[in-house]
């Protein structure tokens, strides 16, 4: 028998060497298989052993297969360093059509360190839009404009890293500006960063950075290189650096520089997709009482106990406060943020019906406290352009409109007059600081627009002045005062044989009231030798005749000044101010020292006021975040 078995094995290996395929149960083994077994009532039995016996195999070959009978029984194969379960691993279990995690650990998708039962992370990618340190000694792709263009420099104190940076030119003169600009396009949200340094007259010569025309930060004085960053949304943006010199004096190197401009956009990947046939754009996942989630239309009714969504409305169902960006809200709606260039609350009304519409509508019904407001705005940081409430309009309307109903604020004027202790005010502006302004109006279209317009009476307890440009800065000129309301007109004429008639401008005649009780007043000034002049008013008040005295017949030129009462106000003379105390106010009024006409003295006054303001605010930095409109000029400094 032994000889017969050895003979069979010898024949088998001879066949293998000759054909390279062996078939058991088949006479036609597949050409791709070295050994093919074919049976309908038996299988292949792999060697069975315990885990301990498996581990005693000396130098197991990669791919060696065994069946382990203990400690998680099953097929195992060797992978050059370890034995691996062939049928399944110990973490997952298959039961019918279901597969579940058989251990108590977490499942990670896109992460090797899952921190929850199911932890999914998606990869994000960053794209560099611009990385320019001006190392090619060229401003491109930046563009420069203004009185003097920017330039590149290799002056070491003005370079942040590398060899070159971009700076303004020292040749920039007083009241001149220089601008550097870059047009950026981002396919997704990103960030901008750059390094900046200034060496200028502190508080007067300023570098302002703008994003799409909105000022972000102002630098002034001697400041070392500092790297700043700003968020950018996807799309096109215009980035602008503008250096503006004031009307006099210099400071430091009298220039500014930037370096290492970097713009990076970031794209985040989708991390989870749930498709059950009910998904749709704008739908949200909603849970039932058993924790089963399904897609739901938020325009229906969804409630979590605190919030209820019905149709297009969402209502806070409890009586607590709502916080956005703040952990402990102190108002019904409390929002906080630190994003430069953005609004904390943005409201826009696109209604086009012929009715009043509001972006923000605030109402107060308090009768107990002084100073209640429907809308209250306050700026609490130190800066030159801080605004508590700012308004704007697109075409027709008012930027800021106020309607006062018996408002009683501690600093508002109150009297014991017939008005009681209240004063109705549409807009109230107050300021109690050496350089402060109660109400400031600005309109650069001086030919047709108005910085301020009052349809009715207005009263001023101080002086009425105009600011005019001179070689020594803008100086103030003052208006004449009168207890009555007069309109004046001036002109020049020439006598013809000692006489001439002057006819008023029709518009002047419309504006004044002249009769026997309200006569015109004419003042004549000869511009040549004659016997003297006198005038005779027209009976209809539309003009007057000028004649030479003593029946002279001179042909000299003269100038005249005519004054007459304003129509509809012809009987006004003085008038009590109801907003001031009804007492001897003259006894309480003090001498007012004239303003200085010297630029250096005025700068010292403003600088002292700034220092006082900084000390009250607890601020020591000259750099400040702002959000003003484009600063056209620095009038009245």
C-alpha positions as CSV (number, residue, x, y, z in Angstrom):
1,X,0.0,0.0,0.0
2,X,2.8,2.4,0.9
3,X,4.5,1.7,-2.4
4,X,1.2,2.3,-4.2
5,X,0.7,5.8,-2.4
6,X,4.3,6.9,-3.2
7,X,3.7,5.8,-6.8
8,X,0.5,8.0,-7.0
9,X,2.2,11.0,-5.5
10,X,5.1,10.6,-7.9
11,X,2.7,10.4,-10.9
12,X,0.8,13.5,-9.5
13,X,3.9,15.7,-9.3
14,X,5.0,14.4,-12.7
15,X,1.6,15.6,-14.1
16,X,2.0,19.0,-12.3
17,X,5.5,19.5,-13.8
18,X,4.1,18.6,-17.2
19,X,0.8,20.5,-17.3
20,X,1.0,23.1,-14.4
21,X,-2.7,22.5,-13.6
22,X,-4.3,19.8,-11.5
23,X,-7.9,18.9,-11.4
24,X,-9.7,16.9,-8.7
25,X,-13.2,16.1,-9.6
26,X,-12.7,17.6,-13.0
27,X,-10.7,16.6,-16.1
28,X,-10.5,20.2,-17.4
29,X,-9.0,22.4,-14.7
30,X,-9.1,26.2,-15.3
31,X,-5.9,27.4,-16.9
32,X,-5.5,30.2,-14.4
33,X,-5.5,27.7,-11.4
34,X,-2.7,25.5,-10.3
35,X,-5.2,23.3,-8.5
36,X,-9.0,23.1,-9.1
37,X,-11.4,21.2,-6.9
38,X,-14.8,20.3,-8.1
39,X,-17.5,18.6,-6.0
40,X,-21.1,18.8,-5.1
41,X,-21.0,16.8,-1.8
42,X,-17.6,17.6,-0.3
43,X,-15.3,20.6,0.3
44,X,-11.7,21.6,0.9
45,X,-10.6,21.2,4.6
46,X,-7.9,23.7,5.7
47,X,-5.6,22.7,8.6
48,X,-7.3,23.3,11.9
49,X,-5.4,24.5,15.0
50,X,-5.6,26.6,18.1
51,X,-4.2,30.1,18.4
52,X,-1.3,28.8,20.4
53,X,-0.5,26.1,17.8
54,X,-0.8,28.8,15.0
55,X,1.8,31.0,16.8
56,X,4.3,28.1,16.9
57,X,4.5,27.9,13.1
58,X,8.1,28.7,12.2
59,X,8.6,31.5,9.7
60,X,5.1,31.4,8.2
61,X,4.9,32.4,4.6
62,X,2.9,35.4,3.5
63,X,-0.5,34.1,2.4
64,X,-0.4,31.0,4.6
65,X,-4.0,30.0,5.5
66,X,-5.2,28.2,8.6
67,X,-8.5,27.7,10.5
68,X,-8.3,28.8,14.1
69,X,-10.5,26.8,16.5
70,X,-10.4,29.1,19.6
71,X,-10.3,32.8,20.5
72,X,-12.5,34.2,17.7
73,X,-12.6,31.1,15.5
74,X,-12.3,31.5,11.8
75,X,-10.0,31.6,8.8
76,X,-6.7,33.5,9.3
77,X,-4.0,34.4,6.8
78,X,-0.5,35.6,7.4
79,X,0.5,39.1,6.1
80,X,4.3,39.0,6.6
81,X,4.0,40.4,10.1
82,X,0.7,39.3,11.6
83,X,-2.2,36.9,11.4
84,X,-5.4,38.5,10.1
85,X,-9.0,37.3,10.3
86,X,-10.2,36.3,6.8
87,X,-13.9,36.0,7.3
88,X,-14.5,39.3,9.3
89,X,-12.9,41.4,11.9
90,X,-13.9,41.5,15.6
91,X,-15.3,45.1,15.4
92,X,-18.1,44.4,12.9
93,X,-20.8,41.8,12.9
94,X,-23.1,40.8,10.0
95,X,-26.6,39.7,10.9
96,X,-28.8,39.0,7.9
97,X,-28.9,42.3,5.8
98,X,-27.6,44.3,8.8
99,X,-24.0,45.2,9.8
100,X,-23.2,46.7,13.1
101,X,-20.2,47.6,15.2
102,X,-19.8,44.9,17.8
103,X,-17.5,46.8,20.2
104,X,-18.1,49.9,22.3
105,X,-15.8,52.3,20.4
106,X,-16.4,55.2,18.0
107,X,-16.7,55.2,14.2
108,X,-14.5,57.6,12.2
109,X,-15.0,58.6,8.6
110,X,-12.3,60.9,7.3
111,X,-10.6,60.8,10.7
112,X,-8.4,58.2,12.6
113,X,-9.4,59.6,16.0
114,X,-13.2,59.7,16.2
115,X,-14.4,61.5,19.3
116,X,-18.1,60.5,19.1
117,X,-20.1,57.5,18.1
118,X,-20.1,58.8,14.5
119,X,-17.4,61.3,13.6
120,X,-17.2,62.6,10.1
121,X,-14.6,65.1,8.8
122,X,-14.3,66.5,5.3
123,X,-11.1,67.7,3.8
124,X,-10.7,71.4,2.9
125,X,-8.3,73.0,0.5
126,X,-6.6,76.4,0.3
127,X,-5.8,78.4,-2.8
128,X,-3.3,81.2,-2.8
129,X,-4.8,84.1,-4.7
130,X,-1.9,86.5,-4.1
131,X,1.4,86.2,-2.4
132,X,3.4,89.4,-3.1
133,X,6.3,90.6,-1.1
134,X,7.4,92.9,-3.9
135,X,10.6,90.8,-4.3
136,X,10.6,91.5,-8.1
137,X,11.2,95.2,-7.3
138,X,7.9,95.9,-9.1
139,X,4.5,97.1,-7.9
140,X,2.5,95.0,-10.4
141,X,-0.1,93.6,-10.2
142,X,-0.9,96.6,-7.8
143,X,-1.7,100.0,-9.4
144,X,-0.9,103.4,-7.9
145,X,-2.5,106.8,-8.3
146,X,-2.8,110.2,-6.6
147,X,-0.5,113.2,-6.3
148,X,2.5,110.9,-6.1
149,X,2.5,107.2,-6.9
150,X,3.8,104.5,-4.6
151,X,7.2,102.8,-5.3
152,X,9.2,99.8,-4.2
153,X,12.1,100.2,-1.7
154,X,15.0,98.1,-0.4
155,X,15.6,100.5,2.6
156,X,15.9,97.9,5.4
157,X,13.8,99.7,8.1
158,X,10.9,99.9,5.6
159,X,11.1,96.2,4.6
160,X,9.3,93.5,6.7
161,X,10.8,90.3,5.2
162,X,13.0,89.7,2.1
163,X,14.6,92.6,0.2
164,X,11.8,94.9,-1.0
165,X,8.6,96.5,0.1
166,X,6.1,99.0,-1.2
167,X,6.1,102.6,0.2
168,X,4.9,106.2,-0.5
169,X,7.3,108.8,-1.8
170,X,8.9,111.4,0.5
171,X,8.1,114.1,-2.1
172,X,4.4,114.0,-1.1
173,X,3.4,117.6,-0.3
174,X,0.9,119.0,2.2
175,X,-2.8,118.2,1.3
176,X,-1.7,115.6,-1.2
177,X,-2.6,111.9,-1.2
178,X,-1.2,108.7,-2.7
179,X,-3.1,105.5,-3.3
180,X,-2.2,101.8,-3.9
181,X,-4.9,99.5,-5.2
182,X,-5.4,95.8,-6.0
183,X,-8.4,94.1,-7.6
184,X,-8.9,90.6,-6.0
185,X,-11.2,87.8,-7.1
186,X,-11.9,84.9,-4.8
187,X,-13.8,81.7,-5.8
188,X,-14.6,81.1,-2.1
189,X,-14.3,82.9,1.2
190,X,-10.8,83.6,2.4
191,X,-8.5,86.0,4.3
192,X,-6.2,88.9,3.5
193,X,-3.1,89.7,5.5
194,X,-0.3,92.2,5.1
195,X,2.4,93.9,7.1
196,X,2.2,97.7,7.6
197,X,4.5,100.4,9.1
198,X,4.1,104.2,9.3
199,X,6.5,107.1,10.0
200,X,4.3,110.2,9.9
201,X,3.0,113.1,11.9
202,X,0.9,111.5,14.6
203,X,-2.9,112.1,14.4
204,X,-2.7,114.2,11.2
205,X,-1.0,112.3,8.3
206,X,-2.9,109.0,8.0
207,X,-2.8,105.8,6.1
208,X,-6.3,104.3,5.6
209,X,-7.0,100.8,4.3
210,X,-10.3,100.2,2.5
211,X,-12.1,97.1,1.3
212,X,-14.6,98.0,-1.5
213,X,-14.6,101.6,-0.5
214,X,-15.3,100.9,3.2
215,X,-12.6,102.1,5.6
216,X,-11.2,99.3,7.8
217,X,-8.2,100.7,9.8
218,X,-6.3,103.9,10.1
219,X,-2.6,104.2,11.0
220,X,-0.8,107.3,12.0
221,X,2.4,108.3,13.8
222,X,5.5,106.1,14.3
223,X,4.4,102.5,14.2
224,X,6.6,99.4,13.7
225,X,5.7,96.7,11.2
226,X,2.5,94.9,12.3
227,X,0.7,92.1,10.4
228,X,-3.0,92.6,10.2
229,X,-5.7,90.3,8.6
230,X,-9.2,90.7,7.3
231,X,-11.9,88.2,6.1
232,X,-12.9,88.4,2.4
233,X,-16.0,86.9,1.0
234,X,-16.1,85.1,-2.4
235,X,-16.3,87.4,-5.4
236,X,-14.5,90.5,-6.6
237,X,-13.0,93.0,-4.2
238,X,-11.1,96.3,-4.5
239,X,-8.4,96.7,-1.9
240,X,-7.1,100.3,-1.4
241,X,-4.3,101.8,0.7
242,X,-4.5,105.7,0.8
243,X,-2.0,107.9,2.5
244,X,-3.3,111.5,3.1
245,X,-1.1,114.4,4.3
246,X,-2.6,117.3,6.2
247,X,-2.1,121.0,5.3
248,X,1.2,121.5,7.2
249,X,4.0,120.1,9.3
250,X,5.9,116.8,8.9
251,X,6.7,113.9,11.2
252,X,9.1,110.9,11.1
253,X,10.1,109.9,7.5
254,X,6.8,111.3,6.4
255,X,5.9,108.1,4.5
256,X,4.3,104.7,5.0
257,X,5.0,101.1,3.7
258,X,3.4,97.7,3.3
259,X,4.9,94.3,2.7
260,X,4.0,90.6,2.4
261,X,0.5,90.8,1.0
262,X,-1.2,87.4,1.1
263,X,-4.7,86.5,0.0
264,X,-5.8,82.8,0.5
265,X,-9.2,81.4,-0.3
266,X,-10.4,78.2,1.4
267,X,-12.8,75.6,0.0
268,X,-14.4,73.1,2.4
269,X,-15.5,69.7,1.3
270,X,-19.0,68.1,1.7
271,X,-18.8,65.8,4.7
272,X,-22.2,64.1,4.9
273,X,-24.9,63.3,2.4
274,X,-28.3,61.8,3.5
275,X,-30.6,60.7,0.7
276,X,-33.9,59.0,1.5
277,X,-36.1,60.2,-1.3
278,X,-37.7,63.1,0.7
279,X,-34.7,65.4,0.6
280,X,-35.1,68.8,-1.1
281,X,-33.3,72.2,-1.3
282,X,-33.8,74.1,2.0
283,X,-35.1,71.2,4.0
284,X,-33.9,70.4,7.5
285,X,-33.6,67.2,9.5
286,X,-36.3,66.9,12.1
287,X,-36.6,64.3,14.8
288,X,-39.8,62.6,16.1
289,X,-40.4,61.5,19.7
290,X,-38.4,58.3,19.2
291,X,-35.3,60.0,17.7
292,X,-36.1,59.1,14.1
293,X,-34.9,61.9,11.8
294,X,-36.4,62.7,8.4
295,X,-36.2,65.7,6.0
296,X,-38.8,68.3,6.7
297,X,-39.9,71.5,5.0
298,X,-39.1,74.4,7.5
299,X,-42.0,76.4,6.0
300,X,-44.3,73.9,7.9
301,X,-44.6,73.8,11.6
302,X,-41.5,72.7,13.5
303,X,-41.0,73.2,17.3
304,X,-38.2,72.3,19.7
305,X,-40.0,73.6,22.8
306,X,-38.3,77.0,22.7
307,X,-38.8,77.8,19.0
308,X,-41.8,77.3,16.8
309,X,-41.7,77.6,13.0
310,X,-45.0,78.1,11.3
311,X,-45.1,79.0,7.6
312,X,-42.6,81.8,7.1
313,X,-42.5,82.8,10.8
314,X,-40.3,81.6,13.6
315,X,-41.2,82.5,17.2
316,X,-39.4,82.1,20.5
317,X,-42.0,80.3,22.6
318,X,-40.5,81.0,26.0
319,X,-39.8,84.3,27.8
320,X,-36.0,84.1,27.8
321,X,-33.4,86.1,25.9
322,X,-31.8,85.2,22.5
323,X,-28.0,85.5,22.1
324,X,-25.9,85.6,18.9
325,X,-22.2,85.6,19.6
326,X,-22.7,86.0,23.3
327,X,-23.2,83.3,25.9
328,X,-25.3,85.2,28.4
329,X,-27.7,87.5,26.5
330,X,-29.0,90.5,28.6
331,X,-31.7,91.6,26.2
332,X,-34.5,89.9,24.4
333,X,-32.1,89.9,21.4
334,X,-28.4,90.4,22.2
335,X,-25.8,90.1,19.4
336,X,-22.0,90.6,19.7
337,X,-19.2,90.3,17.2
338,X,-15.7,91.5,16.3
339,X,-15.7,91.2,12.5
340,X,-14.1,94.3,10.9
341,X,-16.0,95.8,8.0
342,X,-19.2,93.9,8.8
343,X,-22.4,94.7,10.6
344,X,-23.5,92.9,13.8
345,X,-27.1,93.3,12.8
346,X,-28.1,93.9,9.1
347,X,-31.7,94.6,8.2
348,X,-32.9,95.3,4.7
349,X,-36.4,95.9,3.5
350,X,-37.0,95.2,-0.2
351,X,-40.7,96.2,-0.1
352,X,-41.7,98.3,-3.2
353,X,-45.3,99.0,-2.4
354,X,-46.5,102.6,-2.0
355,X,-46.4,102.5,1.8
356,X,-43.9,103.3,4.5
357,X,-41.2,100.6,4.8
358,X,-38.5,100.3,7.4
359,X,-35.1,98.6,7.6
360,X,-35.2,98.8,11.4
361,X,-38.3,99.9,13.3
362,X,-37.8,100.6,17.0
363,X,-40.7,101.6,19.4
364,X,-40.6,102.4,23.1
365,X,-43.6,102.8,25.4
366,X,-41.8,103.6,28.6
367,X,-43.3,106.4,30.8
368,X,-41.2,105.9,33.9
369,X,-37.6,106.3,33.0
370,X,-35.7,109.4,31.6
371,X,-34.1,108.9,28.2
372,X,-36.0,105.9,26.8
373,X,-35.3,105.4,23.1
374,X,-36.9,103.4,20.3
375,X,-33.5,102.9,18.7
376,X,-30.3,103.6,20.7
377,X,-26.8,103.6,19.2
378,X,-23.5,104.2,21.1
379,X,-19.8,104.1,20.2
380,X,-17.7,103.2,23.2
381,X,-14.2,103.1,21.6
382,X,-11.7,105.9,21.1
383,X,-11.5,107.0,17.5
384,X,-11.9,110.0,15.1
385,X,-14.7,108.5,13.1
386,X,-16.9,106.6,15.7
387,X,-20.6,106.8,15.0
388,X,-23.4,105.8,17.4
389,X,-26.2,105.8,14.8
390,X,-25.5,106.0,11.1
391,X,-28.1,106.4,8.3
392,X,-28.0,106.2,4.6
393,X,-30.6,106.2,1.7
394,X,-30.5,105.3,-1.9
395,X,-32.3,108.1,-3.8
396,X,-35.1,109.8,-2.0
397,X,-35.6,110.0,1.8
398,X,-33.8,110.9,5.0
399,X,-30.7,109.3,6.2
400,X,-31.7,109.7,9.9
401,X,-35.2,110.8,10.9
402,X,-36.4,111.3,14.4
403,X,-39.9,112.2,15.8
404,X,-39.9,113.3,19.4
405,X,-43.0,113.0,21.6
406,X,-42.3,114.8,25.0
407,X,-38.9,113.3,25.3
408,X,-37.2,114.1,28.6
409,X,-33.5,113.3,28.7
410,X,-31.3,114.4,31.5
411,X,-29.0,116.5,29.2
412,X,-31.8,117.9,27.0
413,X,-32.9,121.5,27.6
414,X,-35.9,121.8,29.9
415,X,-37.6,124.9,31.2
416,X,-40.3,126.0,33.5
417,X,-42.2,127.6,30.6
418,X,-45.6,126.8,29.1
419,X,-43.9,123.7,27.6
420,X,-43.7,122.3,31.1
421,X,-40.7,120.0,31.7
422,X,-40.7,118.6,28.2
423,X,-39.5,119.5,24.8
424,X,-40.5,117.7,21.6
425,X,-37.5,117.2,19.3
426,X,-37.2,115.5,16.0
427,X,-33.4,115.1,16.2
428,X,-31.3,115.8,19.2
429,X,-27.6,116.1,19.1
430,X,-25.5,116.9,22.2
431,X,-21.8,117.2,22.8
432,X,-19.8,118.3,25.8
433,X,-16.1,118.1,24.8
434,X,-13.7,120.8,23.6
435,X,-13.5,119.5,20.0
436,X,-16.9,117.7,19.9
437,X,-19.7,118.5,17.5
438,X,-23.4,118.2,18.5
439,X,-24.8,117.7,15.0
440,X,-22.6,117.4,11.8
441,X,-24.0,117.5,8.3
442,X,-22.0,116.8,5.2
443,X,-22.8,117.3,1.5
444,X,-20.0,117.6,-1.1
445,X,-22.4,118.7,-3.8
446,X,-22.3,122.4,-2.8
447,X,-23.9,123.7,-6.0
448,X,-27.3,122.1,-5.4
449,X,-27.3,120.1,-2.1
450,X,-27.4,121.1,1.6
451,X,-25.4,119.8,4.5
452,X,-28.3,120.9,6.7
453,X,-31.9,122.1,5.9
454,X,-34.4,123.5,8.3
455,X,-38.0,124.1,7.2
456,X,-39.0,126.5,9.9
457,X,-37.3,128.7,12.5
458,X,-34.0,127.9,14.0
459,X,-32.2,129.5,16.9
460,X,-28.5,129.7,17.8
461,X,-27.2,130.8,21.2
462,X,-23.6,131.0,19.9
463,X,-22.2,132.6,16.8
464,X,-23.3,132.1,13.2
465,X,-20.1,131.6,11.2
466,X,-18.8,130.4,7.8
467,X,-15.5,128.5,7.3
468,X,-13.5,129.8,4.4
469,X,-10.2,128.6,3.0
470,X,-7.1,130.8,3.5
471,X,-3.3,130.4,3.3
472,X,-3.4,129.9,7.1
473,X,-6.0,127.1,7.1
474,X,-9.7,127.6,7.1
475,X,-10.7,130.7,9.1
476,X,-14.2,131.6,10.5
477,X,-16.1,134.7,9.4
478,X,-19.2,135.8,11.2
479,X,-22.7,137.0,10.3
480,X,-24.2,140.3,11.4
481,X,-27.1,140.1,13.8
482,X,-30.2,142.3,14.0
483,X,-33.3,142.5,16.2
484,X,-35.4,142.6,13.0
485,X,-35.4,140.5,9.8
486,X,-33.9,142.4,6.9
487,X,-33.0,141.4,3.3
488,X,-30.2,143.4,1.6
489,X,-29.2,144.0,-2.0
490,X,-26.2,145.8,-3.5
491,X,-25.6,147.4,-6.8
492,X,-23.8,150.1,-8.9
493,X,-25.2,152.6,-11.3
494,X,-24.2,155.8,-13.2
495,X,-25.9,159.2,-13.2
496,X,-27.1,160.6,-16.5
497,X,-27.3,164.4,-16.3
498,X,-27.7,164.1,-12.5
499,X,-30.3,161.4,-12.3
500,X,-31.0,157.6,-12.8
501,X,-33.7,155.1,-11.8
502,X,-33.0,151.8,-10.1
503,X,-35.4,148.9,-10.6
504,X,-35.2,146.0,-8.1
505,X,-34.6,142.5,-9.2
506,X,-38.0,140.8,-9.4
507,X,-36.9,138.1,-7.0
508,X,-35.8,140.7,-4.5
509,X,-39.2,142.4,-4.8
510,X,-40.9,139.1,-4.1
511,X,-38.8,138.5,-1.0
512,X,-39.3,141.9,0.7
513,X,-42.3,143.8,2.1
514,X,-42.3,147.6,1.5
515,X,-45.1,150.0,2.4
516,X,-45.5,153.3,4.4
517,X,-45.0,151.5,7.7
518,X,-42.2,149.3,6.4
519,X,-40.1,151.6,4.2
520,X,-37.0,150.6,2.3
521,X,-33.6,152.0,3.4
522,X,-31.1,153.0,0.7
523,X,-27.4,153.9,1.3
524,X,-25.5,155.7,-1.5
525,X,-21.7,156.0,-2.0
526,X,-20.4,158.3,-4.6
527,X,-17.4,157.3,-6.8
528,X,-16.7,160.7,-8.1
529,X,-17.1,164.5,-7.4
530,X,-20.6,165.8,-7.2
531,X,-22.9,167.9,-5.0
532,X,-24.1,164.8,-3.1
533,X,-26.9,162.3,-3.8
534,X,-30.3,161.5,-2.5
535,X,-33.0,158.9,-3.4
536,X,-36.8,159.0,-3.9
537,X,-38.6,155.6,-3.4
538,X,-41.1,154.4,-5.9
539,X,-44.7,154.4,-4.7
540,X,-45.1,150.7,-5.6
541,X,-41.9,149.7,-3.7
542,X,-40.3,148.2,-6.9
543,X,-37.4,150.6,-7.0
544,X,-36.1,154.1,-6.4
545,X,-34.7,157.2,-8.2
546,X,-31.3,158.7,-7.4
547,X,-30.6,162.4,-8.0
548,X,-27.8,164.8,-7.5
549,X,-28.4,167.5,-4.9
550,X,-28.7,171.2,-5.9
551,X,-30.0,170.2,-9.3
552,X,-26.6,169.0,-10.4
553,X,-26.1,167.3,-13.7
554,X,-23.1,165.0,-13.0
555,X,-22.5,161.7,-14.7
556,X,-20.6,160.0,-11.9
557,X,-20.8,156.3,-10.9
558,X,-22.1,155.3,-7.5
559,X,-22.8,152.2,-5.5
560,X,-25.9,151.5,-3.4
561,X,-27.0,149.3,-0.6
562,X,-30.8,148.7,-0.1
563,X,-32.4,146.9,2.9
564,X,-36.1,146.0,3.4
565,X,-38.1,143.8,5.7
566,X,-38.6,140.1,4.8
567,X,-42.0,139.5,3.4
568,X,-44.4,137.7,5.9
569,X,-41.9,138.5,8.8
570,X,-42.0,142.3,8.4
571,X,-43.2,142.9,12.0
572,X,-40.7,140.7,13.8
573,X,-38.5,142.4,16.4
574,X,-36.8,140.4,19.1
575,X,-38.7,137.4,20.5
576,X,-38.4,135.3,23.7
577,X,-36.5,132.0,23.5
578,X,-38.8,129.4,25.2
579,X,-36.0,126.8,25.6
580,X,-33.9,129.1,27.9
581,X,-34.7,130.0,31.5
582,X,-37.2,132.8,32.1
583,X,-34.9,134.9,34.3
584,X,-31.9,137.3,34.2
585,X,-29.8,135.2,31.9
586,X,-27.4,138.1,31.2
587,X,-26.1,137.9,34.8
588,X,-25.1,134.2,34.2
589,X,-23.4,134.7,30.8
590,X,-19.6,135.0,30.7
591,X,-17.1,136.5,28.3
592,X,-16.2,134.1,25.4
593,X,-12.6,134.1,24.5
594,X,-12.0,134.4,20.7
595,X,-10.8,131.4,18.7
596,X,-7.1,131.3,17.8
597,X,-6.1,132.0,14.2
598,X,-2.8,130.1,14.6
599,X,-2.6,126.6,13.2
600,X,0.0,125.4,15.7
601,X,-2.1,126.6,18.6
602,X,-5.3,124.9,17.3
603,X,-3.4,121.7,16.8
604,X,-2.2,121.9,20.4
605,X,-5.8,122.4,21.6
606,X,-7.0,119.4,19.6
607,X,-4.1,117.2,20.7
608,X,-4.8,118.1,24.4
609,X,-8.5,117.2,23.9
610,X,-7.5,113.9,22.3
611,X,-5.3,113.0,25.2
612,X,-8.1,113.8,27.6
613,X,-10.5,111.6,25.6
614,X,-7.9,108.8,25.5
615,X,-7.5,109.0,29.3
616,X,-11.2,108.8,29.9
617,X,-11.6,105.8,27.5
618,X,-8.5,104.1,28.9
619,X,-7.0,103.9,25.4
620,X,-3.4,104.5,24.4
621,X,-3.3,103.3,20.8
622,X,-3.5,105.6,17.8
623,X,-4.5,102.7,15.6
624,X,-8.3,102.3,15.5
625,X,-10.9,100.2,13.7
626,X,-13.5,102.3,11.9
627,X,-16.4,101.9,9.5
628,X,-17.0,105.4,8.0
629,X,-17.8,106.4,4.5
630,X,-14.9,107.3,2.3
631,X,-13.0,110.2,3.9
632,X,-12.9,112.9,1.2
633,X,-10.9,115.5,3.2
634,X,-10.1,116.8,6.7
635,X,-11.8,120.1,6.6
636,X,-11.5,122.5,9.5
637,X,-8.5,120.8,11.1
